[in-house]
């Protein structure tokens, strides 16, 4: 199944790593405009490589990368390794500190049809092309995508814990409130054990579909250019991934709520309620802040907030579920969010079909529950639909069914960060005397 390789990571030099918080950045698709401007003011922040700006943004990233390497700002580790990456975090309303354990390495960039790496969402071509262009120019990876393997025996965790006894560096607190810690495993015997365990596993891509497809696009272009000289061992066949165990209790998926920025012409909030009633039982609630608790753990249940304290619990009438006639798998049809998109967006609001809904500007995806209520009260939105989180079991079932979820179904928390570890896919990487020792 999945082939992984250790890497000779590129990292900020020892002096800068001591202040690593100053140089890490959010991923390209979650960094806000305000965060970008603040980070750009630091001339050494990793955002200049991951989200470069200028008329020739990718060219600017390459120029800066070469400068940083020449000046020793970024330095390559002498030995290849598996990079252990722990993220410590808390969730709102809980005193428990979670620790998501994983490791970063190179993984072969498999086409979707090979069914080694499985996806659960579609991508936007413009974002894929942007990532492919940046990779093509720099041949450098600034942040790891997030993949999930399942190992109920937790065989690798003891090696991860042992490495964490001697960390390389850590953040005090990243932009999302998590503490990120990096260590490395350079023992060849242990690395081969990691390779053996992953060789028996499929990987579910949790986060980073655009970056991964960018790698696929670049790999395809290089393979076509190589022609008969292609060996399959070239560095550009590989992709930087953060791998975590899907069986772990510290793997958290947070809900993403749906905010209706507008309603179709002629549909008032009262009319919306009327249109929902053939499909849902509608129960008024006194306190909108009770909505998450009232729907928690209940299938096909949602909260609805219309402003001025108007809150409702919605639950699909079981007998109407058979009307859900989208051309997808039973695993996708069973999802809360599929029910929401079909019976609310399509049936009640007339936005017909998954593709039209993906492109519809009338819906926004918001993770913060309080923000949903506030934006409706301010008149920035007409309604908020509050959802439950997707479970890991649902993610696995959908991926193995070969289908994809509705947009913005999962938010794996916390996100990985950029600038913690860089890797190269330049040709010279495979000429390292260490590389052959870890080939399949």
FENWO-V539686 format. One record per pair of residues at least 24 apart in sequence whose C-alpha atoms are under 7 Angstrom apart, sorted by the first residue. I is the first residue (numbers start at 1). J is the second residue. D is the distance in whole Angstrom. If there is no record, write none. Layout:
# FENWO-V539686
I:J:D, I:J:D
This chain:
# FENWO-V539686
1:116:6, 1:199:5, 1:200:5, 1:201:6, 1:202:6, 2:116:6, 2:198:6, 2:199:5, 2:200:7, 2:201:6, 2:202:6, 3:107:6, 3:108:6, 3:195:7, 3:198:7, 3:199:6, 4:105:7, 4:106:6, 4:107:4, 4:108:6, 4:195:6, 5:105:6, 5:106:5, 5:107:6, 5:438:7, 6:80:5, 6:81:5, 6:82:5, 6:105:5, 6:106:6, 7:80:5, 7:81:5, 7:82:7, 7:105:6, 7:106:7, 8:76:6, 8:77:5, 8:78:7, 8:79:6, 8:80:4, 8:81:6, 9:76:6, 9:77:6, 9:421:6, 9:422:6, 9:423:5, 10:74:6, 10:75:5, 10:76:4, 10:77:6, 10:421:6, 10:422:5, 10:423:6, 11:74:5, 11:75:6, 11:76:6, 11:421:6, 11:422:6, 12:73:6, 12:74:5, 12:75:6, 13:72:7, 13:73:6, 13:74:6, 13:75:6, 17:169:7, 18:169:7, 20:171:6, 21:171:5, 21:172:7, 21:174:7, 23:419:7, 24:417:6, 24:418:5, 24:419:5, 24:420:6, 25:417:6, 25:418:5, 25:419:6, 26:417:5, 26:418:6, 27:417:6, 27:418:6, 46:418:7, 46:419:5, 49:142:7, 50:142:6, 58:133:7, 58:134:5, 58:137:6, 59:137:7, 62:137:7, 62:138:5, 79:186:7, 80:186:6, 81:184:6, 81:185:5, 81:186:5, 82:184:6, 82:185:5, 82:186:7, 82:191:7, 83:182:7, 83:183:6, 83:184:4, 83:185:6, 84:160:6, 84:182:6, 84:183:5, 84:184:5, 85:181:6, 85:182:5, 85:183:7, 86:180:6, 86:181:5, 86:182:7, 87:178:6, 87:179:6, 87:180:5, 87:181:6, 88:178:6, 88:179:5, 88:180:7, 89:177:7, 89:178:5, 89:179:7, 98:250:6, 99:250:6, 100:250:5, 100:251:6, 101:244:6, 102:242:6, 102:243:5, 102:244:4, 103:242:5, 103:243:5, 103:244:7, 104:240:7, 104:241:6, 104:242:4, 104:243:6, 105:240:6, 105:241:6, 105:242:7, 106:238:6, 106:239:5, 106:240:5, 106:241:6, 107:238:5, 107:239:5, 107:240:6, 107:241:7, 108:237:6, 108:238:4, 108:239:6, 109:215:7, 109:216:6, 109:237:6, 109:238:5, 109:239:6, 111:216:7, 116:202:5, 116:203:6, 117:202:6, 117:203:5, 117:204:6, 117:205:7, 118:203:6, 118:204:5, 118:205:6, 118:399:6, 119:204:6, 119:205:5, 119:399:6, 120:398:7, 120:399:6, 120:403:7, 120:404:4, 120:405:6, 121:404:5, 121:405:6, 121:407:7, 122:404:7, 123:209:7, 123:210:6, 127:210:6, 128:210:5, 128:211:7, 128:213:6, 128:214:5, 129:214:6, 131:211:6, 131:214:5, 132:214:4, 132:215:6, 132:217:6, 132:218:6, 136:218:6, 139:424:6, 139:425:5, 139:426:6, 140:423:6, 140:424:5, 140:425:6, 141:240:7, 141:422:6, 141:423:5, 141:424:6, 142:418:6, 142:419:6, 142:421:7, 142:422:5, 142:423:7, 143:417:7, 143:418:5, 143:419:6, 143:421:7, 143:422:7, 144:240:5, 144:241:5, 144:242:5, 145:207:6, 145:208:5, 145:240:7, 145:241:5, 145:242:6, 146:205:6, 146:206:5, 146:207:5, 146:208:6, 146:241:6, 146:242:5, 146:243:6, 147:203:6, 147:204:6, 147:205:4, 147:206:5, 147:241:6, 147:242:6, 147:243:5, 147:244:6, 148:203:5, 148:204:5, 148:205:6, 148:206:7, 148:243:6, 148:244:5, 148:245:6, 148:246:6, 149:201:6, 149:202:6, 149:203:5, 149:204:7, 149:243:7, 149:244:6, 149:245:5, 149:246:6, 150:245:5, 150:246:5, 150:247:6, 151:245:6, 151:247:6, 152:247:6, 156:194:7, 206:412:7, 215:239:7, 234:427:7, 234:430:6, 235:425:5, 235:426:6, 235:427:6, 235:429:6, 235:430:6, 236:425:5, 236:426:7, 252:412:6, 252:413:6, 253:389:6, 253:390:7, 253:391:7, 253:410:6, 253:411:5, 253:412:4, 253:413:6, 254:389:5, 254:410:7, 254:411:5, 254:412:6, 254:413:7, 255:367:6, 255:387:6, 255:388:6, 255:389:4, 255:390:7, 255:410:7, 255:411:7, 256:365:6, 256:366:6, 256:367:5, 256:387:7, 256:408:7, 256:409:7, 256:411:7, 257:365:6, 257:366:5, 257:367:6, 257:385:6, 257:386:5, 257:387:5, 258:363:7, 258:364:6, 258:365:5, 258:366:6, 258:384:6, 258:385:5, 258:386:7, 259:363:6, 259:364:5, 259:365:6, 259:366:7, 259:372:7, 259:381:7, 259:383:6, 259:384:4, 259:385:6, 260:362:6, 260:363:5, 260:364:6, 260:381:6, 260:382:6, 260:383:5, 260:384:6, 261:362:5, 261:363:6, 261:364:7, 261:380:7, 261:381:4, 261:382:6, 262:362:5, 262:381:6, 262:382:6, 263:382:7, 264:349:7, 275:348:5, 276:344:7, 276:348:6, 279:316:6, 279:317:6, 279:320:6, 279:343:7, 280:314:6, 280:315:5, 280:316:4, 280:317:5, 281:314:6, 281:315:5, 281:316:6, 281:317:6, 282:312:6, 282:313:6, 282:314:5, 282:315:7, 283:312:5, 283:313:5, 283:314:6, 284:311:6, 284:312:4, 284:313:6, 285:311:5, 285:312:5, 285:313:7, 286:311:7, 287:311:7, 296:388:6, 299:336:7, 300:336:5, 300:339:7, 302:385:6, 302:386:6, 302:387:5, 303:385:5, 303:386:5, 303:387:7, 304:383:7, 304:384:6, 304:385:5, 304:386:6, 305:373:7, 305:383:6, 305:384:5, 305:385:7, 306:376:7, 306:382:6, 306:383:5, 306:384:7, 307:376:5, 307:377:5, 308:377:6, 328:403:7, 329:401:7, 329:403:7, 331:397:6, 331:398:5, 332:398:6, 332:405:6, 337:406:7, 337:409:7, 338:406:6, 358:407:7
